[in-house]
Amino acid sequence: MDLYEVEGALVCTRRINGLKHVSLRVLRDGRGKRLVATDPVGARSGNQVFTVSGSAARYAQGDFSVLTDLTIGGIIDDRDKESSVSAAKPDGAPATPSKKCLKL
């Protein structure tokens, strides 16, 4: 699971059948990288969210037939900002897990 900020909705009037009519959101990580995720929880612009990726994303979407590999798993209400939750350190080395937990 990773943390992102929602930039906004992604509107697609034409899409493959495997995406059905699910809501899509543009997400941004701490480095500015953008990704697109399905959104079964109704996240809004500016919300901090956590995501579920890989084959688990299809289960998190609630419909295994939806073709996705990134799904918003929840909207974050509060978190311990001192905890290390990034996927990697700025130098590209893996992050050392923090002993503090996220407050959700």
C-alpha positions as CSV (number, residue, x, y, z in Angstrom):
1,M,0.0,0.0,0.0
2,D,1.2,3.5,-0.8
3,L,0.0,7.0,0.1
4,Y,-1.1,9.6,-2.5
5,E,-3.0,12.8,-2.9
6,V,-5.9,13.0,-5.2
7,E,-5.5,15.6,-8.0
8,G,-8.9,15.1,-9.4
9,A,-11.3,13.0,-11.5
10,L,-10.3,11.5,-14.8
11,V,-13.2,11.6,-17.2
12,C,-13.2,9.1,-20.1
13,T,-16.3,8.9,-22.3
14,R,-14.8,6.0,-24.3
15,R,-13.1,3.1,-22.5
16,I,-12.5,-0.6,-22.8
17,N,-15.3,-2.9,-21.5
18,G,-13.0,-4.2,-18.7
19,L,-13.1,-0.8,-17.0
20,K,-16.9,-0.7,-17.0
21,H,-18.2,2.6,-15.6
22,V,-15.9,2.8,-12.5
23,S,-14.7,6.2,-11.2
24,L,-11.1,7.0,-12.1
25,R,-8.9,9.5,-10.1
26,V,-5.5,11.0,-10.9
27,L,-3.2,10.6,-8.0
28,R,0.1,12.3,-7.2
29,D,2.9,10.9,-5.0
30,G,5.3,13.0,-2.9
31,R,7.7,13.4,-5.8
32,G,5.1,14.6,-8.2
33,K,4.6,11.4,-10.2
34,R,1.1,10.9,-11.4
35,L,-0.9,7.7,-11.5
36,V,-4.5,6.7,-12.3
37,A,-6.5,4.5,-9.9
38,T,-10.0,3.2,-9.8
39,D,-12.0,4.8,-6.9
40,P,-14.7,2.8,-5.2
41,V,-14.7,5.0,-2.1
42,G,-15.5,8.5,-3.5
43,A,-12.3,10.4,-2.9
44,R,-12.2,14.1,-3.8
45,S,-9.5,16.4,-5.0
46,G,-7.0,17.1,-2.2
47,N,-7.8,14.0,-0.2
48,Q,-4.9,11.9,1.0
49,V,-5.6,8.2,0.2
50,F,-3.9,4.9,0.4
51,T,-3.9,2.5,-2.5
52,V,-4.0,-1.3,-3.1
53,S,-2.0,-2.5,-6.1
54,G,-1.5,-5.6,-8.1
55,S,-4.1,-8.4,-8.3
56,A,-5.5,-7.3,-4.9
57,A,-6.6,-4.0,-6.5
58,R,-9.3,-6.0,-8.4
59,Y,-10.6,-7.4,-5.2
60,A,-10.5,-3.9,-3.5
61,Q,-12.5,-2.5,-6.4
62,G,-15.3,-4.9,-5.4
63,D,-15.6,-6.5,-8.8
64,F,-12.9,-8.9,-9.9
65,S,-13.9,-8.4,-13.5
66,V,-12.7,-4.8,-13.5
67,L,-9.3,-4.6,-15.1
68,T,-7.2,-2.5,-12.7
69,D,-3.9,-2.8,-10.9
70,L,-4.3,0.3,-8.7
71,T,-7.4,1.0,-6.5
72,I,-8.0,3.5,-3.8
73,G,-8.5,1.5,-0.6
74,G,-9.4,4.4,1.7
75,I,-9.4,8.1,2.4
76,I,-6.9,9.1,5.2
77,D,-8.5,11.2,7.9
78,D,-5.3,11.6,10.1
79,R,-1.8,10.2,10.2
80,D,1.4,10.5,12.2
81,K,3.4,12.8,9.9
82,E,6.7,11.7,11.6
83,S,6.3,8.1,10.5
84,S,8.3,6.9,7.4
85,V,5.8,5.8,4.9
86,S,7.5,6.6,1.6
87,A,8.4,3.7,-0.7
88,A,12.0,4.8,-1.1
89,K,14.5,7.3,0.3
90,P,15.4,10.2,-2.0
91,D,18.6,8.4,-3.0
92,G,16.5,5.5,-4.3
93,A,17.4,3.1,-1.5
94,P,14.5,1.2,0.1
95,A,12.9,3.0,3.1
96,T,13.5,1.7,6.6
97,P,10.2,0.9,8.1
98,S,9.2,3.1,11.0
99,K,8.1,1.7,14.3
100,K,5.3,4.2,14.5
101,C,1.9,3.3,13.0
102,L,-0.4,5.4,10.8
103,K,-3.4,6.8,12.6
104,L,-6.4,6.0,10.4
